[in-house]
Amino acid sequence: MSISIGGIRIPDTKLARGVTELVRDTASELLFNHSSRVYYFGAIAGQQKGLTFDPELLYTGAMFHDMGLTHRHSSADERFEVDGANAARDFLRSHGIAQADIDTVWTAIALHTTPGIPQHMHPVVALVTAGVEMDVLGLTYRHYSDAEREAVVKAFPRSAHFKEDIIQAFYDGIKHKPQTTFGNVKADVLADKDPHFHRGNFCEVIRCSHWKA
């Protein structure tokens, strides 16, 4: 039986159990626990905002969002987000899920590192990113109660040095295909024209988050 946190549970369905089994067998404990926390933080955010969403689809999106960092699902030339989205697509197709729902999960995973867009889309798309931004960056840390944060972390512990561990996991998953990390071109325009422009740094945002580890 899954743990209830703020009334949120992992769906007790064949599909969700299949997701759990596949990700547990494929991803590291670091990524499995992180992805599980993403589900809970995303679902709690959805509850707070009064959004209607399918827990199975949100769970699938959350659990597959970093599968592109694993050796089994990493391609030679696609962004890791696309690799994870493709893995989720193939899994959902094998379970007979409707194409519209597959497209929603695919989009949620593909866009989870693209700030400023997911929150305007389907709740599943928005909430996968919300969960990621909470667990990795702590952007909405104050929106969760101490009890909620502590319950999620107790159920799915963060490693002692999670910030550095997750940065290393990103690096290990993408270092063989640096060309796929091409980012927001508008930052290049500002850097070219404004000598005072300071690029945002993803790793520094992680290290400066409210999370202690």
Wavefront OBJ file of the C-alpha trace (Angstrom):
o trace
v 0.000 0.000 0.000
v 1.369 3.424 -0.938
v 1.971 6.129 1.634
v -0.652 8.856 2.016
v 0.775 12.359 2.320
v -1.762 15.159 2.483
v -4.284 12.772 1.006
v -1.985 12.020 -1.941
v -1.121 8.414 -2.759
v 0.611 6.613 -5.593
v -2.245 5.093 -7.632
v -2.900 1.445 -6.756
v -3.315 0.323 -10.353
v -1.674 -2.172 -12.692
v -0.223 0.683 -14.740
v 1.285 2.469 -11.736
v 2.707 -0.768 -10.361
v 4.301 -1.398 -13.744
v 5.826 2.080 -13.706
v 7.236 1.554 -10.223
v 8.741 -1.815 -11.126
v 10.337 -0.585 -14.351
v 11.849 2.559 -12.852
v 13.065 0.770 -9.724
v 14.765 -1.850 -11.891
v 16.306 0.709 -14.274
v 17.162 3.894 -12.394
v 19.488 4.430 -9.452
v 18.091 4.823 -5.952
v 18.948 8.529 -6.240
v 16.756 8.966 -9.331
v 14.002 6.642 -8.118
v 13.563 8.525 -4.847
v 13.865 11.901 -6.579
v 11.207 10.943 -9.118
v 8.895 9.671 -6.380
v 9.247 12.971 -4.523
v 8.500 14.798 -7.776
v 5.186 12.941 -7.961
v 4.182 13.816 -4.412
v 5.290 17.453 -4.621
v 3.588 17.836 -7.985
v 0.358 16.231 -6.774
v 0.321 18.355 -3.613
v 0.813 21.453 -5.755
v -2.106 20.384 -7.909
v -4.240 19.886 -4.821
v -3.271 23.333 -3.539
v -4.234 24.928 -6.858
v -7.459 22.998 -7.215
v -6.349 21.375 -10.476
v -7.986 18.271 -11.869
v -5.488 15.688 -13.093
v -5.147 11.968 -13.692
v -2.867 10.579 -10.944
v -1.715 7.710 -13.182
v -0.525 10.086 -15.884
v 1.146 12.400 -13.385
v 2.859 9.433 -11.734
v 4.098 8.152 -15.078
v 5.417 11.563 -16.066
v 7.148 12.068 -12.730
v 8.722 8.622 -12.647
v 9.941 8.679 -16.246
v 11.107 12.296 -16.330
v 14.771 11.404 -15.722
v 14.837 7.994 -17.414
v 16.795 9.567 -20.251
v 19.724 9.851 -17.848
v 19.911 6.061 -17.493
v 22.146 3.945 -19.702
v 19.222 1.804 -20.831
v 17.235 4.714 -22.246
v 19.938 7.181 -23.278
v 20.307 7.747 -27.013
v 23.367 9.059 -28.812
v 21.819 12.219 -30.209
v 18.555 13.180 -28.474
v 18.119 15.440 -25.459
v 17.791 13.376 -22.303
v 14.310 14.834 -21.800
v 13.243 13.418 -25.175
v 14.782 10.041 -24.352
v 12.723 9.902 -21.150
v 9.596 11.038 -22.973
v 10.100 8.360 -25.628
v 10.574 5.682 -22.969
v 7.307 6.719 -21.310
v 5.547 6.776 -24.688
v 6.652 3.223 -25.461
v 5.637 2.012 -22.002
v 2.182 3.612 -22.202
v 1.593 2.277 -25.710
v 2.373 -1.228 -24.483
v -0.397 -0.780 -21.911
v -2.996 0.404 -24.417
v -3.198 3.992 -23.172
v -4.978 6.485 -25.421
v -2.743 8.532 -27.724
v -3.970 11.834 -26.294
v -2.858 10.770 -22.815
v 0.460 9.516 -24.177
v 1.003 12.886 -25.839
v 0.311 14.665 -22.544
v 2.865 12.583 -20.645
v 5.403 12.916 -23.466
v 5.052 16.689 -23.396
v 5.299 16.825 -19.603
v 8.623 15.004 -19.655
v 10.034 16.754 -22.716
v 9.355 20.202 -21.243
v 10.296 19.617 -17.607
v 13.558 21.579 -17.948
v 11.968 24.406 -19.966
v 10.901 27.061 -17.439
v 8.091 29.485 -18.115
v 5.994 27.268 -20.396
v 4.684 24.140 -18.589
v 2.641 26.074 -16.020
v 0.412 27.354 -18.843
v -0.323 23.879 -20.186
v -2.280 20.753 -19.206
v -2.203 20.118 -15.430
v -0.059 16.984 -15.843
v 2.493 18.985 -17.840
v 2.443 21.789 -15.293
v 2.665 19.537 -12.250
v 5.577 17.387 -13.401
v 7.603 20.569 -13.758
v 6.262 21.899 -10.451
v 7.448 18.751 -8.699
v 10.872 18.909 -10.343
v 11.350 22.585 -9.540
v 10.422 21.948 -5.930
v 12.616 18.910 -5.359
v 15.692 20.033 -7.301
v 15.581 23.817 -7.083
v 13.344 24.451 -4.070
v 11.592 27.243 -5.988
v 8.303 26.718 -4.138
v 9.798 25.453 -0.877
v 7.711 27.877 1.210
v 4.482 26.693 -0.417
v 4.721 23.352 1.394
v 4.316 22.866 5.100
v 7.151 21.459 7.185
v 5.013 18.366 7.747
v 4.507 17.829 4.011
v 8.176 18.235 3.157
v 9.294 16.012 6.015
v 6.772 13.289 5.146
v 7.817 13.180 1.500
v 11.521 13.079 2.333
v 10.984 10.441 5.026
v 9.174 8.222 2.537
v 11.714 8.802 -0.243
v 14.952 10.045 1.350
v 17.285 12.558 -0.217
v 20.908 11.419 -0.267
v 23.257 13.086 2.217
v 24.730 15.212 -0.574
v 21.728 15.320 -2.889
v 22.571 18.625 -4.562
v 25.969 17.471 -5.753
v 24.708 13.945 -6.428
v 21.930 15.125 -8.745
v 24.286 17.473 -10.589
v 26.647 14.523 -11.087
v 23.764 12.358 -12.314
v 22.878 15.007 -14.906
v 26.496 15.181 -16.018
v 26.897 11.425 -16.239
v 23.729 11.177 -18.312
v 24.610 13.829 -20.894
v 28.403 14.006 -21.081
v 28.538 11.687 -24.097
v 26.300 14.006 -26.179
v 27.140 17.630 -25.320
v 25.572 18.862 -28.561
v 22.128 18.076 -27.129
v 22.509 20.640 -24.358
v 22.094 23.634 -26.672
v 20.069 26.028 -24.565
v 18.051 29.196 -24.695
v 19.442 31.158 -27.633
v 18.171 34.459 -26.214
v 20.813 34.218 -23.497
v 23.405 34.159 -26.290
v 21.943 37.382 -27.738
v 22.151 39.138 -24.375
v 25.674 37.874 -23.776
v 26.700 39.170 -27.211
v 25.189 42.639 -26.775
v 25.346 43.382 -23.039
v 28.771 43.205 -21.339
v 27.048 43.322 -17.950
v 24.759 40.363 -18.624
v 25.232 37.482 -16.178
v 23.986 34.079 -17.288
v 21.805 32.121 -14.900
v 23.500 28.987 -13.650
v 21.388 25.885 -13.075
v 23.914 24.256 -10.757
v 24.198 27.343 -8.573
v 20.408 27.537 -8.257
v 20.444 23.947 -6.969
v 23.224 24.680 -4.489
v 21.507 27.831 -3.212
v 18.061 26.241 -2.762
v 16.330 26.117 0.625
v 17.001 22.389 0.872
v 19.780 21.526 3.297
v 21.119 18.533 1.324
l 1 2 3 4 5 6 7 8 9 10 11 12 13 14 15 16 17 18 19 20 21 22 23 24 25 26 27 28 29 30 31 32 33 34 35 36 37 38 39 40 41 42 43 44 45 46 47 48 49 50 51 52 53 54 55 56 57 58 59 60 61 62 63 64 65 66 67 68 69 70 71 72 73 74 75 76 77 78 79 80 81 82 83 84 85 86 87 88 89 90 91 92 93 94 95 96 97 98 99 100 101 102 103 104 105 106 107 108 109 110 111 112 113 114 115 116 117 118 119 120 121 122 123 124 125 126 127 128 129 130 131 132 133 134 135 136 137 138 139 140 141 142 143 144 145 146 147 148 149 150 151 152 153 154 155 156 157 158 159 160 161 162 163 164 165 166 167 168 169 170 171 172 173 174 175 176 177 178 179 180 181 182 183 184 185 186 187 188 189 190 191 192 193 194 195 196 197 198 199 200 201 202 203 204 205 206 207 208 209 210 211 212 213
